[in-house]
Amino acid sequence: MGQQIYNFNAGPAILPQEVLVKSQKELLNFNNCGMSVMEISHRSKDYEAINDSAISLFKELMGLGDDYHVLFMGGGASTQFAVIPMNFLSKSKTASYVDTGAWSGKAVKEAKLFGNVHLAASSKEKHHSYIPALKDSDFPKDSVYLHITSNNTIFGTQWHQFPTTSVPLVCDMSSDILSRQLDYKSFSLIYAGAQKNLGPAGVTVVIIKNDLLQKCSDNIPTIFNYKTHAENKSLYNTPPVFPIYMVNLVLEWIKNNGGLEAIEKTNRAKQEAIYDALGQNSDYYKGHAETSSRSWMNITFRLPSEELEEKFAKEAKSGGFVGLKGHRSVGGIRVSLYNALPLEGAQKLAEFMQRFRRAN
Ligand SMILES: *Cc1c(COP(=O)(O)O)cnc(C)c1O
């Protein structure tokens, strides 16, 4: 074993150590079948058990009942930017979007290909440093859905209070799904690429409420219709079996470690450690996000100069803290604190931040 590494990558990102160890143990001989899980039929009993378990663990952890379907699809969250309007939007209809950053912007771009897009609110004029307050009057009542991005991975902002509306709420939760306790029932559709909080890249989870599912268009390709995947338990075609297997192990890990209550508690302590270090050195580290919109998952900040930012990232890396360089559109430093990152990692990084400031 070399030096202890703390993985702050923004995505693909850290996975729980226990999950990696278990998958390694099972890699050559899954469930005593003499083969790996990647080499067996997706219609076998062994695989079906994984699929069923992942579906029921999502529902259990999120407190969802039989009025929701959990779907596993390919193509990443970006594919859903197009698949969502393909299913629900048409030339005579309007979908409302809140623009809180780069990912929201990409979702808007795809929706415009299918019908009318109403921009309910945007934080663009302040470089996406906050989550705009949303009033009922900001979007038409007959919108086919209202689309938001719960956590803005690049800018480091996060919704802490969600809109209550009769319009179906659609949410890109790619970078904060299962990171906290929420009223998940208030959403009609939740989607997330796996590679931040759920598992490896290669599968996207879509959680959809039945009443919205019934509204899917019938004039779209079979493979893009949510009904196809709901009716076939995501086994209409060959699903990405290995990523789903890994997601199932991550969900078991969450459940075995106290569920979302315990995850939230640890995540709260992690972000407190980093924001405290920022707050105590606020003349030196400048946070990008406004205080009330700060993300618990991705913390973005600048140093007094680009030279110091480079030095910070380089020295952090040699100290075992990897993946801290900010996204090119914000610059500076980004600290990603996904579920699998242990509290100790955030605490040690906070100490490093104090030391760095004193030395530089
Ligand atoms: C990473 C990310 C995406 C893109 O996910 P892909 O799986 O690469 O398509 C979309 N939305 C958010 C909020 C993200 O963090």
The ligand as a MOL file (V3000), in Angstrom:
LIG
                    3D

  0  0  0     0  0            999 V3000
M  V30 BEGIN CTAB
M  V30 COUNTS 15 15 0 0 0
M  V30 BEGIN ATOM
M  V30 1 C -22.3480 15.0600 -14.5280 0
M  V30 2 C -23.6710 15.6600 -14.7030 0
M  V30 3 C -24.4350 15.4680 -15.8650 0
M  V30 4 C -23.9260 14.7140 -17.0730 0
M  V30 5 O -23.9060 13.3640 -16.8750 0
M  V30 6 P -23.4790 12.3520 -18.0390 0
M  V30 7 O -23.7970 11.0420 -17.4100 0
M  V30 8 O -22.0220 12.5580 -18.3010 0
M  V30 9 O -24.2820 12.6390 -19.2330 0
M  V30 10 C -25.7020 16.0170 -15.9170 0
M  V30 11 N -26.1970 16.7330 -14.8910 0
M  V30 12 C -25.4850 16.9440 -13.7610 0
M  V30 13 C -26.0900 17.7430 -12.6530 0
M  V30 14 C -24.2100 16.4230 -13.6320 0
M  V30 15 O -23.5050 16.6300 -12.5090 0
M  V30 END ATOM
M  V30 BEGIN BOND
M  V30 1 1 1 2
M  V30 2 1 2 3
M  V30 3 2 2 14
M  V30 4 1 3 4
M  V30 5 2 3 10
M  V30 6 1 4 5
M  V30 7 1 5 6
M  V30 8 2 6 7
M  V30 9 1 6 8
M  V30 10 1 6 9
M  V30 11 1 10 11
M  V30 12 2 11 12
M  V30 13 1 12 13
M  V30 14 1 12 14
M  V30 15 1 14 15
M  V30 END BOND
M  V30 END CTAB
M  END
